[in-house]
Amino acid sequence: MLKPLSPAGAHPAFEILHILDGAQRTVTELAEKIIKAGEMMVIPIGMKHTNYCWGNESMTFLPCISILTAQQSNICW
């Protein structure tokens, strides 16, 4: 069984994951997705999720947490 990169959790902001190399399996309340190098995923505010390194290779990713709140999410920049 794969060991999670971190415990299951949720954030009070959007989380953007960008995979730089390797692959990641992300499990949310609604779905399971494998994202590979060059791909991104946005996890909505408050959605519980767990991330795993996927495959036999190491993985490098860039996690970003948005500062926008649910009330601000309709702002266009």
N, CA, C and O of each residue as an XYZ file, in Angstrom:
308
protein
N       0.846     -1.186      0.000
C       0.000      0.000      0.000
C       0.887      1.244      0.000
O       1.905      1.289      0.690
N       0.502      2.228     -0.761
C       1.255      3.473     -0.836
C       1.076      4.284      0.440
O      -0.008      4.326      1.023
N       2.153      4.921      0.857
C       2.102      5.785      2.034
C       1.753      7.198      1.578
O       2.373      7.702      0.641
N       0.777      7.855      2.214
C       0.418      9.223      1.830
C       1.583     10.185      2.024
O       2.405      9.997      2.920
N       1.655     11.220      1.181
C       2.654     12.270      1.344
C       2.362     13.088      2.592
O       3.274     13.645      3.203
N       1.088     13.161      2.971
C       0.659     13.853      4.181
C      -0.673     13.248      4.605
O      -1.335     12.601      3.793
N      -1.080     13.441      5.853
C      -2.375     12.910      6.285
C      -3.519     13.549      5.500
O      -3.382     14.655      4.976
N      -4.641     12.846      5.424
C      -5.829     13.411      4.763
C      -6.156     14.731      5.432
O      -6.095     14.856      6.655
N      -6.502     15.711      4.617
C      -6.808     17.007      5.185
C      -7.556     17.886      4.219
O      -7.783     17.522      3.065
N      -7.936     19.046      4.704
C      -8.629     20.052      3.904
C      -8.029     21.399      4.274
O      -7.437     21.551      5.343
N      -8.185     22.380      3.384
C      -7.621     23.700      3.616
C      -8.699     24.768      3.481
O      -9.686     24.559      2.776
N      -8.527     25.906      4.144
C      -9.501     27.004      4.031
C      -9.251     27.876      2.798
O      -9.699     29.021      2.741
N      -8.530     27.325      1.810
C      -8.229     28.037      0.567
C      -8.094     27.007     -0.546
O      -7.983     25.811     -0.278
N      -8.102     27.470     -1.795
C      -7.868     26.562     -2.917
C      -6.447     26.029     -2.831
O      -5.540     26.754     -2.424
N      -6.239     24.760     -3.211
C      -4.894     24.201     -3.313
C      -4.636     23.880     -4.775
O      -5.442     23.220     -5.430
N      -3.510     24.350     -5.275
C      -3.115     24.080     -6.648
C      -1.872     23.212     -6.587
O      -0.882     23.582     -5.957
N      -1.920     22.052     -7.243
C      -0.781     21.145     -7.278
C      -0.247     21.103     -8.700
O      -1.005     20.870     -9.642
N       1.046     21.325     -8.863
C       1.679     21.242    -10.178
C       2.770     20.184    -10.090
O       3.687     20.308     -9.278
N       2.681     19.141    -10.918
C       3.641     18.049    -10.887
C       4.815     18.404    -11.804
O       4.629     18.620    -13.001
N       6.006     18.461    -11.243
C       7.198     18.807    -12.020
C       7.818     17.576    -12.666
O       8.232     17.634    -13.824
N       7.893     16.456    -11.936
C       8.302     15.181    -12.530
C       7.725     14.041    -11.712
O       7.404     14.210    -10.536
N       7.595     12.881    -12.338
C       6.959     11.738    -11.704
C       5.448     11.832    -11.827
O       4.932     12.476    -12.741
N       4.742     11.192    -10.908
C       3.276     11.197    -10.934
C       2.738     11.155     -9.516
O       3.390     10.650     -8.602
N       1.539     11.692     -9.348
C       0.880     11.744     -8.042
C      -0.543     11.216     -8.162
O      -1.256     11.514     -9.120
N      -0.935     10.440     -7.185
C      -2.327      9.985     -7.073
C      -2.970     10.835     -5.990
O      -2.473     10.901     -4.865
N      -4.073     11.482     -6.329
C      -4.815     12.299     -5.374
C      -6.199     11.698     -5.200
O      -6.901     11.439     -6.177
N      -6.583     11.479     -3.956
C      -7.893     10.932     -3.632
C      -8.661     12.013     -2.874
O      -8.210     12.486     -1.831
N      -9.832     12.406     -3.408
C     -10.682     13.392     -2.747
C     -11.967     12.717     -2.303
O     -12.137     11.510     -2.475
N     -12.863     13.496     -1.734
C     -14.165     12.993     -1.306
C     -14.979     12.488     -2.499
O     -15.834     11.616     -2.346
N     -14.712     13.040     -3.687
C     -15.536     12.748     -4.861
C     -14.880     11.874     -5.906
O     -15.578     11.198     -6.663
N     -13.553     11.866     -5.972
C     -12.896     11.159     -7.070
C     -11.459     10.809     -6.722
O     -10.923     11.204     -5.687
N     -10.864     10.057     -7.626
C      -9.452      9.688     -7.540
C      -8.836     10.016     -8.892
O      -9.418      9.707     -9.932
N      -7.655     10.644     -8.884
C      -7.035     11.087    -10.131
C      -5.533     10.919    -10.043
O      -4.932     11.162     -8.997
N      -4.927     10.503    -11.146
C      -3.472     10.452    -11.239
C      -3.050     11.596    -12.147
O      -3.512     11.706    -13.283
N      -2.166     12.447    -11.635
C      -1.659     13.558    -12.437
C      -0.160     13.357    -12.630
O       0.550     12.936    -11.716
N       0.304     13.667    -13.835
C       1.686     13.399    -14.228
C       2.444     14.694    -14.464
O       1.869     15.782    -14.436
N       3.748     14.560    -14.698
C       4.614     15.712    -14.941
C       4.009     16.644    -15.980
O       3.578     16.210    -17.049
N       3.982     17.926    -15.650
C       3.423     18.928    -16.550
C       1.944     19.188    -16.341
O       1.398     20.112    -16.944
N       1.279     18.401    -15.506
C      -0.153     18.571    -15.258
C      -0.382     19.264    -13.919
O       0.484     19.280    -13.045
N      -1.581     19.838    -13.789
C      -1.971     20.533    -12.563
C      -3.327     20.034    -12.088
O      -4.093     19.448    -12.852
N      -3.605     20.274    -10.824
C      -4.902     19.963    -10.239
C      -5.253     21.076     -9.268
O      -4.390     21.559     -8.535
N      -6.514     21.484     -9.259
C      -6.998     22.466     -8.287
C      -7.974     21.748     -7.365
O      -8.938     21.135     -7.823
N      -7.717     21.828     -6.069
C      -8.597     21.204     -5.082
C      -9.396     22.324     -4.426
O      -8.814     23.270     -3.894
N     -10.728     22.226     -4.459
C     -11.584     23.295     -3.920
C     -11.410     23.512     -2.419
O     -10.926     22.637     -1.700
N     -11.807     24.675     -1.972
C     -11.783     25.037     -0.560
C     -12.530     23.984      0.260
O     -13.662     23.621     -0.060
N     -11.880     23.503      1.320
C     -12.531     22.604      2.263
C     -12.675     21.155      1.831
O     -13.205     20.354      2.600
N     -12.226     20.775      0.625
C     -12.383     19.384      0.181
C     -11.292     18.510      0.794
O     -10.103     18.785      0.633
N     -11.704     17.458      1.497
C     -10.742     16.527      2.078
C     -10.044     15.771      0.957
O     -10.673     15.354     -0.016
N      -8.717     15.599      1.108
C      -7.947     14.913      0.085
C      -6.674     14.321      0.688
O      -6.202     14.745      1.743
N      -6.138     13.330     -0.016
C      -4.875     12.715      0.346
C      -4.064     12.573     -0.928
O      -4.601     12.188     -1.967
N      -2.765     12.882     -0.858
C      -1.874     12.787     -2.010
C      -0.859     11.674     -1.788
O      -0.346     11.498     -0.683
N      -0.573     10.915     -2.861
C       0.384      9.822     -2.830
C       1.351      9.961     -3.994
O       0.962     10.402     -5.075
N       2.608      9.589     -3.784
C       3.534      9.451     -4.896
C       3.091      8.201     -5.654
O       2.825      7.169     -5.038
N       3.008      8.281     -6.990
C       2.473      7.180     -7.784
C       3.567      6.601     -8.675
O       4.297      7.353     -9.321
N       3.687      5.285     -8.718
C       4.675      4.626     -9.568
C       5.950      4.321     -8.807
O       6.036      4.490     -7.591
N       6.937      3.865     -9.564
C       8.214      3.455     -8.965
C       9.238      4.571     -8.921
O      10.292      4.410     -8.304
N       8.958      5.696     -9.557
C       9.891      6.813     -9.592
C       9.584      7.813     -8.470
O       8.495      7.819     -7.894
N      10.568      8.645     -8.185
C      10.311      9.725     -7.236
C       9.440     10.776     -7.914
O       9.237     10.731     -9.128
N       8.935     11.704     -7.147
C       8.049     12.732     -7.673
C       8.463     14.074     -7.087
O       8.859     14.167     -5.925
N       8.365     15.112     -7.913
C       8.587     16.476     -7.452
C       7.339     17.273     -7.798
O       6.865     17.236     -8.934
N       6.810     17.994     -6.814
C       5.605     18.780     -7.082
C       5.709     20.128     -6.398
O       6.480     20.314     -5.456
N       4.917     21.058     -6.892
C       4.859     22.400     -6.342
C       3.449     22.628     -5.807
O       2.521     22.815     -6.593
N       3.267     22.618     -4.475
C       1.946     22.896     -3.913
C       1.787     24.401     -3.672
O       2.689     25.045     -3.138
N       0.665     24.944     -4.058
C       0.371     26.359     -3.840
C      -0.996     26.476     -3.188
O      -1.944     25.808     -3.600
N      -1.097     27.303     -2.192
C      -2.374     27.555     -1.530
C      -2.811     28.960     -1.902
O      -2.069     29.920     -1.693
N      -4.010     29.085     -2.451
C      -4.541     30.383     -2.850
C      -4.978     31.167     -1.625
O      -5.454     30.590     -0.646
N      -4.817     32.477     -1.681
C      -5.261     33.318     -0.569
C      -6.716     33.757     -0.726
O      -7.265     34.403      0.166
N      -7.345     33.413     -1.852
C      -8.740     33.804     -2.065
C      -9.660     33.005     -1.169
O      -9.459     31.805     -0.985
N     -10.648     33.640     -0.620
C     -11.668     32.950      0.163
C     -12.823     32.598     -0.758
O     -12.841     33.021     -1.914
N     -13.769     31.845     -0.275
C     -14.937     31.478     -1.077
C     -15.668     32.720     -1.576
O     -16.188     32.719     -2.691
N     -15.717     33.782     -0.766
C     -16.410     35.000     -1.158
C     -15.643     35.757     -2.241
O     -16.246     36.505     -3.010
N     -14.330     35.574     -2.313
C     -13.506     36.285     -3.282
C     -13.268     35.490     -4.560
O     -12.678     36.021     -5.501
N     -13.705     34.244     -4.624
C     -13.342     33.369     -5.718
C     -13.937     33.779     -7.065
O     -13.566     33.211     -8.092
N     -14.844     34.744     -7.084
C     -15.411     35.191     -8.350
C     -14.654     36.401     -8.913
O     -15.076     36.980     -9.915
N     -13.563     36.778     -8.290
C     -12.763     37.909     -8.761
C     -11.899     37.449     -9.943
O     -11.307     36.371     -9.885
N     -11.820     38.241    -11.001
C     -10.960     37.944    -12.132
C      -9.724     38.812    -12.057
O      -9.825     40.019    -11.834
N      -8.569     38.220    -12.239
C      -7.302     38.958    -12.184
C      -6.687     39.005    -13.559
O      -5.613     39.580    -13.737
